[in-house]
Amino acid sequence: MSSHLPPGLPIRPDGTPFDMSEEEFEAAVSDALLLIPRKLARAMDNVAVFIEDDYVPGPGEDPDTVLLGLYEGVPLTERDSWWEAGSLPDRITIFRQPILDICTSRQEVIDEVAVTVVHEIAHHFGIDDERLHELGWD
């Protein structure tokens, strides 16, 4: 899989992913969520966070697409009065395997999970990838 990582992501020299249990990875995601400032966390509205092993590209997508995280939903900046009428929660998914593929230590996994969680939460608040890049969160 490492050969299919998008440009800019480091590729481990030996090509083997870092080994971390699902429970340890889940704890890293939980810890990253606790790093979100309380005021910001309270402003999050109707959003759920999930962990999946890997991203599966949909029809029409490049089959080699690799994502570390994904935000699916309607950003807070785009919601109107109709949004609340039966809308499902926004969804943030953190993908375990791609993160393990680029990390060489437990601390790198923890750091990458934190960056990925912040990145996806930023999308919930309406911040796009270009602005995140400008802010150094890519």
N, C-alpha and C positions, 0 to 999 in steps of 0.2 A: 504494500500500500504506500509506503514512503515515497516511491517514485512518482506517485500521482498527487503529491501534496502541491497546493497552489504556490505560485511564486511568492517569495518572501518568507515562507515558513521554513525553518531549518530542517534538514534531513539528518537523522542520526547516522553517523558514519558506518556503524555495523548493521544498520537496517532493522534491528530488533526493537520492539517497543519496550518501554519501561514497564516493569511488572508491578501492578498495584491491584489489590482486591477491589471488588465492586463496593464493599463496605467502606474501605478507606477512601475511595473516590467519592462516594456519596457524602462522607464526612467532610471532604475538601469542599464540595459544593455547599454544604450546609454552613461551613465556616465562612465561605466567601459571602454568603447571603447575610451573615451576621456582621460583616464589615460595612454593609451599606448603612450610611448614617440614618439614625432613627427617623428624622424628619422626612428624608427622602423615601424611606421604606413605608412610612405612613401615607405618603402621597401616591404610592403604587395602588392601582385600582383594578381589581378583577383580573389578576394574572397568576398563573400557576407555573411552577418550575419542575421540569422533568429531566431525567437522565436516560439516555439511550446509548447503546453501544456504538452505533455508527449512523451516519446520514445516508439515506437511500434516495438517490436522485429520482425525481419524478419524470413522467413522460415529457419529452422535448428538452430535458436538461442534459448537459454533458454527463455521460455515465461516469466520468472520472472526477466529478465534483466532490471535493472534500470540505466539510465544514466543521469547525470546532463548536459552534453554537448557532442557534437559530431562534429568531423572534418571529412569531406568527400572531397577528392580531391587528387591532386598530390603535395606533399610538394615541396617548392622551390628548395630544395637540390636534387630532383629527376627529375626535368624538363629538357627536352632536346629540340633541335631545332624543333622537330615534335610537341611538346606540344602546341605551339601557333596556330597551324593550326586547328582552329575551336573548341578548347577545351571550355567546359562550365566553368563558374567560380567555384572555390572551394567553399564549403559550410560549414559554422559553424552554428550549431544549438544549442541554449541554451534552455533547457527544464524547464519550469516554475514549474510544479507541484512537481517534485522530490526535487527541491531546497526549495520550500515552506514546503515540508514534513519534512525537517531536521532542519529548522530554527525556532527560538522562538521569534525573534524580527525583526523589519525593518532593523536595522543595521546589523544583521546577514545575512539577505537576500542580502543586498548591498555588504557585504564582500564576501559572497559565489559566487555571480554573478561575482564579479571582479576576483576572483581566477579561476572560470570556464572559463571566457573569456580569461584570460591570458593563461590558460592551452591549450585551443583549438587553439589559435593563435600560440602558441609554436609548435604545430603539423604542422601548415602551414609552419613554418620555418624548419621543419624536426627534431624537438626535440621529442624523443619518451618518453613513460610513465616512463621507467626506469630512464632516465636522469632527468625528471621532479621530480620524487620521490627523487632522490639524491639532487636536488636543493630545496626540500621542497614545491613543487607546486602540491601536490596531494590531 
